[in-house]
Amino acid sequence: MSDLRIKKARELLRKTDLSIEEIAIQTGYVEYYYFNKVFKKHCGITPSKFRKSS
């Protein structure tokens, strides 16, 4: 389940200018900090670093 959420989050980070907090909410994470933690666990980098590298 979290794989799908992270996949969607990666897509939104690449293709939109939504804030990371908005992306977290859209992908089903209520807590921004938890989203950050899960994203980093899956991808090895934080959402903000991922966005900058895309």
mmCIF file of the N, C-alpha and C atoms, coordinates in Angstrom:
data_MODEL
# 
_entry.id   MODEL 
# 
loop_
_atom_site.group_PDB 
_atom_site.id 
_atom_site.type_symbol 
_atom_site.label_atom_id 
_atom_site.label_alt_id 
_atom_site.label_comp_id 
_atom_site.label_asym_id 
_atom_site.label_entity_id 
_atom_site.label_seq_id 
_atom_site.pdbx_PDB_ins_code 
_atom_site.Cartn_x 
_atom_site.Cartn_y 
_atom_site.Cartn_z 
_atom_site.occupancy 
_atom_site.B_iso_or_equiv 
_atom_site.pdbx_formal_charge 
_atom_site.auth_seq_id 
_atom_site.auth_comp_id 
_atom_site.auth_asym_id 
_atom_site.auth_atom_id 
_atom_site.pdbx_PDB_model_num 
ATOM 1   N N  . MET A 1 1  ? 0.820  -1.198 0.000   1.00 0.00 ? 1  MET A N  1 
ATOM 2   C CA . MET A 1 1  ? 0.000  0.000  0.000   1.00 0.00 ? 1  MET A CA 1 
ATOM 3   C C  . MET A 1 1  ? 0.863  1.261  0.000   1.00 0.00 ? 1  MET A C  1 
ATOM 4   N N  . SER A 1 2  ? 1.854  1.292  0.876   1.00 0.00 ? 2  SER A N  1 
ATOM 5   C CA . SER A 1 2  ? 2.698  2.491  0.902   1.00 0.00 ? 2  SER A CA 1 
ATOM 6   C C  . SER A 1 2  ? 3.516  2.626  -0.378  1.00 0.00 ? 2  SER A C  1 
ATOM 7   N N  . ASP A 1 3  ? 3.792  1.511  -1.062  1.00 0.00 ? 3  ASP A N  1 
ATOM 8   C CA . ASP A 1 3  ? 4.496  1.591  -2.350  1.00 0.00 ? 3  ASP A CA 1 
ATOM 9   C C  . ASP A 1 3  ? 3.712  2.428  -3.347  1.00 0.00 ? 3  ASP A C  1 
ATOM 10  N N  . LEU A 1 4  ? 2.407  2.203  -3.415  1.00 0.00 ? 4  LEU A N  1 
ATOM 11  C CA . LEU A 1 4  ? 1.561  2.973  -4.333  1.00 0.00 ? 4  LEU A CA 1 
ATOM 12  C C  . LEU A 1 4  ? 1.520  4.442  -3.936  1.00 0.00 ? 4  LEU A C  1 
ATOM 13  N N  . ARG A 1 5  ? 1.419  4.695  -2.650  1.00 0.00 ? 5  ARG A N  1 
ATOM 14  C CA . ARG A 1 5  ? 1.380  6.081  -2.167  1.00 0.00 ? 5  ARG A CA 1 
ATOM 15  C C  . ARG A 1 5  ? 2.669  6.816  -2.508  1.00 0.00 ? 5  ARG A C  1 
ATOM 16  N N  . ILE A 1 6  ? 3.794  6.155  -2.294  1.00 0.00 ? 6  ILE A N  1 
ATOM 17  C CA . ILE A 1 6  ? 5.087  6.786  -2.568  1.00 0.00 ? 6  ILE A CA 1 
ATOM 18  C C  . ILE A 1 6  ? 5.265  6.989  -4.074  1.00 0.00 ? 6  ILE A C  1 
ATOM 19  N N  . LYS A 1 7  ? 4.817  6.028  -4.870  1.00 0.00 ? 7  LYS A N  1 
ATOM 20  C CA . LYS A 1 7  ? 4.887  6.168  -6.327  1.00 0.00 ? 7  LYS A CA 1 
ATOM 21  C C  . LYS A 1 7  ? 4.105  7.397  -6.772  1.00 0.00 ? 7  LYS A C  1 
ATOM 22  N N  . LYS A 1 8  ? 2.902  7.566  -6.230  1.00 0.00 ? 8  LYS A N  1 
ATOM 23  C CA . LYS A 1 8  ? 2.070  8.726  -6.555  1.00 0.00 ? 8  LYS A CA 1 
ATOM 24  C C  . LYS A 1 8  ? 2.736  10.010 -6.067  1.00 0.00 ? 8  LYS A C  1 
ATOM 25  N N  . ALA A 1 9  ? 3.307  9.980  -4.886  1.00 0.00 ? 9  ALA A N  1 
ATOM 26  C CA . ALA A 1 9  ? 3.985  11.156 -4.337  1.00 0.00 ? 9  ALA A CA 1 
ATOM 27  C C  . ALA A 1 9  ? 5.161  11.563 -5.219  1.00 0.00 ? 9  ALA A C  1 
ATOM 28  N N  . ARG A 1 10 ? 5.919  10.590 -5.697  1.00 0.00 ? 10 ARG A N  1 
ATOM 29  C CA . ARG A 1 10 ? 7.055  10.885 -6.578  1.00 0.00 ? 10 ARG A CA 1 
ATOM 30  C C  . ARG A 1 10 ? 6.579  11.553 -7.867  1.00 0.00 ? 10 ARG A C  1 
ATOM 31  N N  . GLU A 1 11 ? 5.485  11.045 -8.399  1.00 0.00 ? 11 GLU A N  1 
ATOM 32  C CA . GLU A 1 11 ? 4.906  11.627 -9.612  1.00 0.00 ? 11 GLU A CA 1 
ATOM 33  C C  . GLU A 1 11 ? 4.477  13.085 -9.361  1.00 0.00 ? 11 GLU A C  1 
ATOM 34  N N  . LEU A 1 12 ? 3.807  13.317 -8.240  1.00 0.00 ? 12 LEU A N  1 
ATOM 35  C CA . LEU A 1 12 ? 3.365  14.676 -7.914  1.00 0.00 ? 12 LEU A CA 1 
ATOM 36  C C  . LEU A 1 12 ? 4.542  15.613 -7.665  1.00 0.00 ? 12 LEU A C  1 
ATOM 37  N N  . LEU A 1 13 ? 5.583  15.111 -7.037  1.00 0.00 ? 13 LEU A N  1 
ATOM 38  C CA . LEU A 1 13 ? 6.775  15.936 -6.796  1.00 0.00 ? 13 LEU A CA 1 
ATOM 39  C C  . LEU A 1 13 ? 7.423  16.352 -8.112  1.00 0.00 ? 13 LEU A C  1 
ATOM 40  N N  . ARG A 1 14 ? 7.431  15.442 -9.083  1.00 0.00 ? 14 ARG A N  1 
ATOM 41  C CA . ARG A 1 14 ? 8.016  15.745 -10.394 1.00 0.00 ? 14 ARG A CA 1 
ATOM 42  C C  . ARG A 1 14 ? 7.161  16.691 -11.223 1.00 0.00 ? 14 ARG A C  1 
ATOM 43  N N  . LYS A 1 15 ? 5.851  16.465 -11.206 1.00 0.00 ? 15 LYS A N  1 
ATOM 44  C CA . LYS A 1 15 ? 4.977  17.126 -12.184 1.00 0.00 ? 15 LYS A CA 1 
ATOM 45  C C  . LYS A 1 15 ? 4.172  18.314 -11.679 1.00 0.00 ? 15 LYS A C  1 
ATOM 46  N N  . THR A 1 16 ? 4.189  18.587 -10.369 1.00 0.00 ? 16 THR A N  1 
ATOM 47  C CA . THR A 1 16 ? 3.385  19.690 -9.845  1.00 0.00 ? 16 THR A CA 1 
ATOM 48  C C  . THR A 1 16 ? 4.226  20.620 -8.981  1.00 0.00 ? 16 THR A C  1 
ATOM 49  N N  . ASP A 1 17 ? 3.644  21.763 -8.673  1.00 0.00 ? 17 ASP A N  1 
ATOM 50  C CA . ASP A 1 17 ? 4.285  22.710 -7.759  1.00 0.00 ? 17 ASP A CA 1 
ATOM 51  C C  . ASP A 1 17 ? 3.621  22.694 -6.389  1.00 0.00 ? 17 ASP A C  1 
ATOM 52  N N  . LEU A 1 18 ? 2.855  21.634 -6.115  1.00 0.00 ? 18 LEU A N  1 
ATOM 53  C CA . LEU A 1 18 ? 2.207  21.508 -4.814  1.00 0.00 ? 18 LEU A CA 1 
ATOM 54  C C  . LEU A 1 18 ? 3.260  21.446 -3.715  1.00 0.00 ? 18 LEU A C  1 
ATOM 55  N N  . SER A 1 19 ? 2.910  21.961 -2.556  1.00 0.00 ? 19 SER A N  1 
ATOM 56  C CA . SER A 1 19 ? 3.848  21.855 -1.425  1.00 0.00 ? 19 SER A CA 1 
ATOM 57  C C  . SER A 1 19 ? 3.962  20.388 -1.017  1.00 0.00 ? 19 SER A C  1 
ATOM 58  N N  . ILE A 1 20 ? 5.025  20.070 -0.345  1.00 0.00 ? 20 ILE A N  1 
ATOM 59  C CA . ILE A 1 20 ? 5.236  18.689 0.097   1.00 0.00 ? 20 ILE A CA 1 
ATOM 60  C C  . ILE A 1 20 ? 4.138  18.285 1.074   1.00 0.00 ? 20 ILE A C  1 
ATOM 61  N N  . GLU A 1 21 ? 3.708  19.222 1.892   1.00 0.00 ? 21 GLU A N  1 
ATOM 62  C CA . GLU A 1 21 ? 2.614  18.930 2.829   1.00 0.00 ? 21 GLU A CA 1 
ATOM 63  C C  . GLU A 1 21 ? 1.314  18.599 2.078   1.00 0.00 ? 21 GLU A C  1 
ATOM 64  N N  . GLU A 1 22 ? 1.021  19.344 1.016   1.00 0.00 ? 22 GLU A N  1 
ATOM 65  C CA . GLU A 1 22 ? -0.175 19.061 0.208   1.00 0.00 ? 22 GLU A CA 1 
ATOM 66  C C  . GLU A 1 22 ? -0.076 17.696 -0.470  1.00 0.00 ? 22 GLU A C  1 
ATOM 67  N N  . ILE A 1 23 ? 1.101  17.367 -0.948  1.00 0.00 ? 23 ILE A N  1 
ATOM 68  C CA . ILE A 1 23 ? 1.319  16.059 -1.575  1.00 0.00 ? 23 ILE A CA 1 
ATOM 69  C C  . ILE A 1 23 ? 1.133  14.949 -0.547  1.00 0.00 ? 23 ILE A C  1 
ATOM 70  N N  . ALA A 1 24 ? 1.643  15.152 0.650   1.00 0.00 ? 24 ALA A N  1 
ATOM 71  C CA . ALA A 1 24 ? 1.464  14.166 1.725   1.00 0.00 ? 24 ALA A CA 1 
ATOM 72  C C  . ALA A 1 24 ? -0.018 13.903 1.963   1.00 0.00 ? 24 ALA A C  1 
ATOM 73  N N  . ILE A 1 25 ? -0.798 14.961 2.056   1.00 0.00 ? 25 ILE A N  1 
ATOM 74  C CA . ILE A 1 25 ? -2.242 14.832 2.295   1.00 0.00 ? 25 ILE A CA 1 
ATOM 75  C C  . ILE A 1 25 ? -2.919 14.127 1.119   1.00 0.00 ? 25 ILE A C  1 
ATOM 76  N N  . GLN A 1 26 ? -2.566 14.522 -0.104  1.00 0.00 ? 26 GLN A N  1 
ATOM 77  C CA . GLN A 1 26 ? -3.187 13.907 -1.291  1.00 0.00 ? 26 GLN A CA 1 
ATOM 78  C C  . GLN A 1 26 ? -2.872 12.423 -1.421  1.00 0.00 ? 26 GLN A C  1 
ATOM 79  N N  . THR A 1 27 ? -1.749 12.007 -0.880  1.00 0.00 ? 27 THR A N  1 
ATOM 80  C CA . THR A 1 27 ? -1.381 10.592 -0.978  1.00 0.00 ? 27 THR A CA 1 
ATOM 81  C C  . THR A 1 27 ? -1.754 9.806  0.276   1.00 0.00 ? 27 THR A C  1 
ATOM 82  N N  . GLY A 1 28 ? -2.554 10.425 1.150   1.00 0.00 ? 28 GLY A N  1 
ATOM 83  C CA . GLY A 1 28 ? -3.120 9.696  2.279   1.00 0.00 ? 28 GLY A CA 1 
ATOM 84  C C  . GLY A 1 28 ? -2.370 9.780  3.590   1.00 0.00 ? 28 GLY A C  1 
ATOM 85  N N  . TYR A 1 29 ? -1.390 10.653 3.674   1.00 0.00 ? 29 TYR A N  1 
ATOM 86  C CA . TYR A 1 29 ? -0.645 10.822 4.925   1.00 0.00 ? 29 TYR A CA 1 
ATOM 87  C C  . TYR A 1 29 ? -1.133 12.077 5.623   1.00 0.00 ? 29 TYR A C  1 
ATOM 88  N N  . VAL A 1 30 ? -1.654 11.921 6.821   1.00 0.00 ? 30 VAL A N  1 
ATOM 89  C CA . VAL A 1 30 ? -2.167 13.064 7.582   1.00 0.00 ? 30 VAL A CA 1 
ATOM 90  C C  . VAL A 1 30 ? -1.009 13.854 8.182   1.00 0.00 ? 30 VAL A C  1 
ATOM 91  N N  . GLU A 1 31 ? -0.006 13.139 8.607   1.00 0.00 ? 31 GLU A N  1 
ATOM 92  C CA . GLU A 1 31 ? 1.135  13.735 9.303   1.00 0.00 ? 31 GLU A CA 1 
ATOM 93  C C  . GLU A 1 31 ? 2.293  13.953 8.331   1.00 0.00 ? 31 GLU A C  1 
ATOM 94  N N  . TYR A 1 32 ? 2.674  15.221 8.141   1.00 0.00 ? 32 TYR A N  1 
ATOM 95  C CA . TYR A 1 32 ? 3.762  15.576 7.226   1.00 0.00 ? 32 TYR A CA 1 
ATOM 96  C C  . TYR A 1 32 ? 5.070  14.889 7.614   1.00 0.00 ? 32 TYR A C  1 
ATOM 97  N N  . TYR A 1 33 ? 5.378  14.874 8.892   1.00 0.00 ? 33 TYR A N  1 
ATOM 98  C CA . TYR A 1 33 ? 6.653  14.292 9.342   1.00 0.00 ? 33 TYR A CA 1 
ATOM 99  C C  . TYR A 1 33 ? 6.704  12.784 9.104   1.00 0.00 ? 33 TYR A C  1 
ATOM 100 N N  . TYR A 1 34 ? 5.577  12.148 9.274   1.00 0.00 ? 34 TYR A N  1 
ATOM 101 C CA . TYR A 1 34 ? 5.514  10.706 9.001   1.00 0.00 ? 34 TYR A CA 1 
ATOM 102 C C  . TYR A 1 34 ? 5.704  10.440 7.512   1.00 0.00 ? 34 TYR A C  1 
ATOM 103 N N  . PHE A 1 35 ? 5.089  11.251 6.678   1.00 0.00 ? 35 PHE A N  1 
ATOM 104 C CA . PHE A 1 35 ? 5.264  11.129 5.231   1.00 0.00 ? 35 PHE A CA 1 
ATOM 105 C C  . PHE A 1 35 ? 6.739  11.253 4.867   1.00 0.00 ? 35 PHE A C  1 
ATOM 106 N N  . ASN A 1 36 ? 7.401  12.250 5.437   1.00 0.00 ? 36 ASN A N  1 
ATOM 107 C CA . ASN A 1 36 ? 8.831  12.459 5.190   1.00 0.00 ? 36 ASN A CA 1 
ATOM 108 C C  . ASN A 1 36 ? 9.634  11.208 5.534   1.00 0.00 ? 36 ASN A C  1 
ATOM 109 N N  . LYS A 1 37 ? 9.325  10.633 6.689   1.00 0.00 ? 37 LYS A N  1 
ATOM 110 C CA . LYS A 1 37 ? 10.030 9.448  7.180   1.00 0.00 ? 37 LYS A CA 1 
ATOM 111 C C  . LYS A 1 37 ? 9.821  8.252  6.242   1.00 0.00 ? 37 LYS A C  1 
ATOM 112 N N  . VAL A 1 38 ? 8.566  8.009  5.852   1.00 0.00 ? 38 VAL A N  1 
ATOM 113 C CA . VAL A 1 38 ? 8.246  6.884  4.974   1.00 0.00 ? 38 VAL A CA 1 
ATOM 114 C C  . VAL A 1 38 ? 8.874  7.090  3.598   1.00 0.00 ? 38 VAL A C  1 
ATOM 115 N N  . PHE A 1 39 ? 8.795  8.308  3.077   1.00 0.00 ? 39 PHE A N  1 
ATOM 116 C CA . PHE A 1 39 ? 9.374  8.612  1.762   1.00 0.00 ? 39 PHE A CA 1 
ATOM 117 C C  . PHE A 1 39 ? 10.885 8.357  1.781   1.00 0.00 ? 39 PHE A C  1 
ATOM 118 N N  . LYS A 1 40 ? 11.547 8.837  2.817   1.00 0.00 ? 40 LYS A N  1 
ATOM 119 C CA . LYS A 1 40 ? 13.002 8.649  2.907   1.00 0.00 ? 40 LYS A CA 1 
ATOM 120 C C  . LYS A 1 40 ? 13.367 7.170  3.022   1.00 0.00 ? 40 LYS A C  1 
ATOM 121 N N  . LYS A 1 41 ? 12.552 6.401  3.756   1.00 0.00 ? 41 LYS A N  1 
ATOM 122 C CA . LYS A 1 41 ? 12.794 4.966  3.902   1.00 0.00 ? 41 LYS A CA 1 
ATOM 123 C C  . LYS A 1 41 ? 12.695 4.264  2.544   1.00 0.00 ? 41 LYS A C  1 
ATOM 124 N N  . HIS A 1 42 ? 11.724 4.657  1.726   1.00 0.00 ? 42 HIS A N  1 
ATOM 125 C CA . HIS A 1 42 ? 11.515 4.028  0.422   1.00 0.00 ? 42 HIS A CA 1 
ATOM 126 C C  . HIS A 1 42 ? 12.526 4.490  -0.635  1.00 0.00 ? 42 HIS A C  1 
ATOM 127 N N  . CYS A 1 43 ? 12.828 5.782  -0.646  1.00 0.00 ? 43 CYS A N  1 
ATOM 128 C CA . CYS A 1 43 ? 13.619 6.361  -1.737  1.00 0.00 ? 43 CYS A CA 1 
ATOM 129 C C  . CYS A 1 43 ? 15.062 6.687  -1.365  1.00 0.00 ? 43 CYS A C  1 
ATOM 130 N N  . GLY A 1 44 ? 15.365 6.695  -0.084  1.00 0.00 ? 44 GLY A N  1 
ATOM 131 C CA . GLY A 1 44 ? 16.731 6.998  0.341   1.00 0.00 ? 44 GLY A CA 1 
ATOM 132 C C  . GLY A 1 44 ? 17.034 8.477  0.486   1.00 0.00 ? 44 GLY A C  1 
ATOM 133 N N  . ILE A 1 45 ? 16.096 9.332  0.052   1.00 0.00 ? 45 ILE A N  1 
ATOM 134 C CA . ILE A 1 45 ? 16.265 10.783 0.193   1.00 0.00 ? 45 ILE A CA 1 
ATOM 135 C C  . ILE A 1 45 ? 14.932 11.402 0.598   1.00 0.00 ? 45 ILE A C  1 
ATOM 136 N N  . THR A 1 46 ? 14.990 12.614 1.102   1.00 0.00 ? 46 THR A N  1 
ATOM 137 C CA . THR A 1 46 ? 13.768 13.303 1.517   1.00 0.00 ? 46 THR A CA 1 
ATOM 138 C C  . THR A 1 46 ? 12.986 13.785 0.290   1.00 0.00 ? 46 THR A C  1 
ATOM 139 N N  . PRO A 1 47 ? 11.704 14.072 0.455   1.00 0.00 ? 47 PRO A N  1 
ATOM 140 C CA . PRO A 1 47 ? 10.909 14.568 -0.670  1.00 0.00 ? 47 PRO A CA 1 
ATOM 141 C C  . PRO A 1 47 ? 11.472 15.850 -1.284  1.00 0.00 ? 47 PRO A C  1 
ATOM 142 N N  . SER A 1 48 ? 11.969 16.753 -0.454  1.00 0.00 ? 48 SER A N  1 
ATOM 143 C CA . SER A 1 48 ? 12.508 18.004 -0.995  1.00 0.00 ? 48 SER A CA 1 
ATOM 144 C C  . SER A 1 48 ? 13.767 17.772 -1.828  1.00 0.00 ? 48 SER A C  1 
ATOM 145 N N  . LYS A 1 49 ? 14.639 16.875 -1.383  1.00 0.00 ? 49 LYS A N  1 
ATOM 146 C CA . LYS A 1 49 ? 15.840 16.543 -2.175  1.00 0.00 ? 49 LYS A CA 1 
ATOM 147 C C  . LYS A 1 49 ? 15.435 15.821 -3.462  1.00 0.00 ? 49 LYS A C  1 
ATOM 148 N N  . PHE A 1 50 ? 14.424 14.957 -3.375  1.00 0.00 ? 50 PHE A N  1 
ATOM 149 C CA . PHE A 1 50 ? 13.936 14.267 -4.564  1.00 0.00 ? 50 PHE A CA 1 
ATOM 150 C C  . PHE A 1 50 ? 13.442 15.279 -5.600  1.00 0.00 ? 50 PHE A C  1 
ATOM 151 N N  . ARG A 1 51 ? 12.682 16.252 -5.148  1.00 0.00 ? 51 ARG A N  1 
ATOM 152 C CA . ARG A 1 51 ? 12.136 17.266 -6.063  1.00 0.00 ? 51 ARG A CA 1 
ATOM 153 C C  . ARG A 1 51 ? 13.273 18.048 -6.718  1.00 0.00 ? 51 ARG A C  1 
ATOM 154 N N  . LYS A 1 52 ? 14.275 18.423 -5.948  1.00 0.00 ? 52 LYS A N  1 
ATOM 155 C CA . LYS A 1 52 ? 15.399 19.190 -6.501  1.00 0.00 ? 52 LYS A CA 1 
ATOM 156 C C  . LYS A 1 52 ? 16.197 18.378 -7.510  1.00 0.00 ? 52 LYS A C  1 
ATOM 157 N N  . SER A 1 53 ? 16.278 17.073 -7.320  1.00 0.00 ? 53 SER A N  1 
ATOM 158 C CA . SER A 1 53 ? 17.073 16.230 -8.217  1.00 0.00 ? 53 SER A CA 1 
ATOM 159 C C  . SER A 1 53 ? 16.305 15.812 -9.466  1.00 0.00 ? 53 SER A C  1 
ATOM 160 N N  . SER A 1 54 ? 14.985 16.030 -9.484  1.00 0.00 ? 54 SER A N  1 
ATOM 161 C CA . SER A 1 54 ? 14.157 15.603 -10.631 1.00 0.00 ? 54 SER A CA 1 
ATOM 162 C C  . SER A 1 54 ? 14.183 16.618 -11.740 1.00 0.00 ? 54 SER A C  1 
# 
